[in-house]
Amino acid sequence: MSEYVTVETQPTDNPDILEIITNQRIALEGDEVYDSFEAGDEGSPIAQMLFNGVRGLQALTISGSTLLVTRDPDVPWEEMVDEIRDALRDFFL
């Protein structure tokens, strides 16, 4: 995998859900769905890393190179996207 990670965001109809598209394949074997911190904390290594490293992450779906992120409405998207980008870069280094 490339060490260079790009992140693009796409809004959804729900202001607390954001689609994040990367240039890295994240889910290698089908979709991963985590509807809570507890589920993510017991999930794949990348899910564990995101749930433990990104403040405000409430739910996560990983599909191929796409993340569908649900946030705590009190945490700004800008902060979360920066933390997700940094976490993915660290993960793929």
Residue pairs with C-beta under 8 A, 6 or more apart in sequence:
1 24
1 25
1 92
2 23
2 24
2 92
3 89
3 92
3 93
4 23
5 22
5 23
5 24
5 85
5 88
5 89
5 92
6 22
6 23
7 20
7 21
7 22
7 81
7 84
7 85
7 88
8 20
8 21
8 22
9 18
9 19
9 20
9 21
9 77
9 81
10 18
10 19
10 20
10 21
11 18
11 19
12 18
12 19
12 68
15 73
16 70
16 71
16 72
16 73
17 68
17 69
17 70
17 71
18 68
18 69
18 71
18 77
18 80
18 81
19 66
19 67
19 68
19 69
20 66
20 67
20 68
20 69
20 81
20 84
21 65
21 66
22 65
22 66
22 67
22 88
23 65
24 65
24 88
24 92
25 64
25 65
26 46
26 62
26 64
26 65
26 66
26 67
26 88
27 44
27 62
27 63
27 64
31 61
31 62
31 63
32 43
32 44
32 47
32 60
32 61
32 62
32 63
33 60
33 61
34 40
34 43
34 47
34 51
34 59
34 60
34 61
35 59
36 58
36 59
37 51
37 57
37 58
40 47
40 48
40 50
40 51
40 57
40 60
41 48
41 51
41 52
42 48
43 51
44 62
45 91
46 62
46 91
47 60
47 62
49 87
49 90
49 91
50 57
50 60
50 67
50 84
50 87
51 57
51 60
53 83
53 87
54 80
54 83
54 84
54 87
55 75
55 79
55 80
55 83
56 71
56 72
56 74
56 75
56 79
56 80
57 69
57 70
57 71
57 72
57 80
58 70
58 71
58 72
59 69
59 70
60 67
60 68
60 69
60 70
61 67
61 68
62 68
67 84
69 80
69 84
71 77
71 80
